Amino acid sequence: MSFELSTSQIIWLDAIDSTNNFAANLLKTTKPTNGTVILTKCQEKGRGQRGNVWESESGKNIICSIILYPGIKIKDQFKLTQLFSIAVIKFLEAYGIEGKIKWPNDVYVKDEKIAGILIENSLQGSLIKSSILGIGLNVNQVKFASSVATSMRNVTERKFDLEELINNFLNVSFQEFNRLLMNNDPNLKNTYLENLYGLNQPRKFMDKEGEFEGVIKGVDAFGLLIVEKNGKQVQYDLKEITFVR
């Protein structure tokens, strides 16, 4: 099974609290088409990883959620994170921007955040019944409250046609999802690691024992971050470690 953008339902909203919330409510009341996309100009209560708020100026950025029915096993759910992080990287490359994936699925340009992905799965038995992939990509916004945020415009000093970018971005995203459906990307993990922010570089982190200097050595099959700490390799879940600038 595969699908094209033209067969997917696109829902445009002028403003919404959260595209992921809208998608979740849609799944509760109906059976949206596989690949349904919810897009908005203004997201008032966007959510990121660790409960963070996603800041976005109205009409300046790509803000969307994609509803998918992956049909993959729960143990393989990190593949979705890998796929769509890589999709953002490939999309940015087409515009001359070199991004890196900050584990698990933020995208950075140098040391500034340009995009974030929030994946919420609904489970049934041993399978993922449905997935909501919320994506925020900074495009034409210039000023940010956060000191570690940037945009395509800031990086390239170009203003972009947002509608054109949205179409291109969705096409790249669906191409990557089709790879998963067809099981034809044996290099998925390696591609993710090749684009991993801070891989094999000494960096400061914070865990329950306090601040330390470690080295990211990789990611396991379940998405746990592998960090070399005091000569030993330690695995961390999302809430167990923080990057220190």
N, C-alpha and C positions, 0 to 999 in steps of 0.2 A: 504493500500500500504506500502510495505517495500522493502528494497534492501540490497544486500550484497556487500562487497568490490570487490568481483570478477567480479561483473557486472558493476562496475563503471569504467569510463575512467580515466586513469592516464597519465598525461602529464609531462614528465621530461624535465627540462631546465637547462643548465649549468649555465647561468647567465641571469638576467632580472632586469629591474628597480624596478618592484613591481609585485608580483604574483596577488595581487588584481586588479591592472591595466590590467594585461594580461587577467584575468577572465572577467573583465568588457568589454573589447574589444571583447572577444569571444562571450559574450552574445549579443553584438550589431550586429554581423555578422552571427551568426548561433544559433542553439538550442542545447547546450551541454547536454549530458546525466545527469539526476539527480544524484548528487554525484560525478560529475567530479572533479578530484583533480589535481591541478597544483603545482608541486614541483620544487624547485630550490636549487642548491648548494650555489649560490651567489645572494643576493638581494641588488642592489646598492642604491635603494631609498625606502627602506621599510618605511611604515607609521604606526604610532600608534595612540592612542587616543590623543585628544587635539592638533593634528598636529605635534606630536613628531616624531622623526626619530627612527626607530628600528635598533639598531646596531647588526651586525652579521658577524662573521668571516667565510670566505668561506669554505664550506665543513664540518663545525663543528656542525651545528644545524639543527633542523627541521624547515623549512620555507615552508609553503604551503597555498594555498587557496582552499576552497571547494565550488563548486557551487551547490546550493540546490533550490528546488521549494517547499517551506514549505506548501503553501496552507492554511496558518493560517491568522486570522484577524490581522489588524494593531495594534489593542489594545493589542494583545497578543505577540507582537514582543519581549518583554523582556524575554519571555520563551526561545528564541534562545540563548540569552546571558547566562541565567542560565544553560541551558543544556550543552553548550560547555565549560563553566567555570568548571562545575562539571566533565565533561569528562577529562579535564586536571588534576583535583584533583585525580580522580580515577586512571588515568594512572600513575601518580607519586607515588601513594600509592603502586602500584604493584612493585615498585623498592625501597620501603622502605623510600620514601620521603614524609614528611608531608607538604603539601602546604595549603595556605589560599587564598581566593579570595579577592583581594583588589578592592572594588567597582569601576566601575561596572564589569570589566572582566580582570583585570590583575591578575596574580597568583604570590604570594610571598612565599618564604621560610624564616621564621622568618621575618626579615625586609629588605630582598633583593628580587628583581624581577627576576623570572625565566622564565616567559612566559607572553605573551600578546595576546589579541584577538581583531581584528577589524572587525566588522560586518557592511556590507553595503547592504541595502535593496532597491529593486525596487518595487514600489507599483502599484496596479491596482485596482481601486475602493476602497473597504474596505479590500482588501486582500493584502498580501505580494506576489507579482508575482515571485520574485526570490531573493535569498540571496547569498552574497559572504562572506564567513567566512575566514578571513585571520588569520593565527596562526603562531606565532613565539615562539619556545621553545628552550631555551639554553641547549645544551646537552654536547658537548665535549670542548667548548670554556673555556679557563682558565682565560684570562685577558680581562678586560673590561675598556673602557674609563669612564663609569659611576661607581660611588662609591656604587651604590645601586643595582648592577646587580650580579647575580650568575648563576650557571649552575648545571646540574645533576652531572657532574664530580667533580665540586668543593664541592658539598654537600656530595657526597658518596666516593670521592677519587677513583673512578673507571672510566675507559674509556669504552664507550659503542659502540656497533655495530649499526651504524646509520640506516642502511637498515632494520634491525630487529626492531628497535624502531619505525621507520616510519610505518611499517605494523601493529604493535601492537597499535600504537596511532590511526591510521585510523579506525581500528576495534572497538576500544572503542568509538570513536567519532560517528561512524555510529550506534552503539548500542544505544547510547543516543538519536540520531535523530529519530530512529525507535520508541523509547518510546513516543516521541512527536506525531508522525504520528498515533500511536495506542491509544493515550490519556490514557495511563495506568501508569502514574506516578503522583499520587495524592500528593506525598510528595516532589514535585519539589521545591517549595518555601522554605519549612523547611530545605531540604538538602542544598540549597544555603545559607540560614542563618546560619546553623550549621558550615559552612565552611567560613564564612565571616570574613575577617581580621579586627580586632579591635572592634568586636561586644561587646557592654556593657563595653567597656574599656575607661577610660578618655584619650582623645588625643587632640592635638592641631590642629586646622583647620584655614583656611583663607577663608572669604567670602567678599562680597562687603563692609562690615562694618569694616573689619580688622581681626586681629588674635584673636582667642578665644579658650577656652577649652570646649569641648563638648563630648558627648557620642553617638556613633552610636546605634540606637535602632532597626533598621530594614530597609527594602526596600518595597515600595508600589508596586501595581500590574503593574504600568507603568515604574518601574525601578528607581523611584526617591529615593534618599537616605534620610532616616529619622534620623535627629540628634537632640539630646536634647541640647538646648542652653539656658542658663539662665532660666532653669526650664520649658521651653516650647519646644515642638517638632516641628522642622522646616523641610520642604521638600526641597531638593536641586536637580537641574538638573546637568548634567556633568560639565558644564562650570561655575557653580555658587559656587563651593566649591573646596578647595585644601587641601590635607593632608600636615601638616607641620611636618618635622622630629624633 
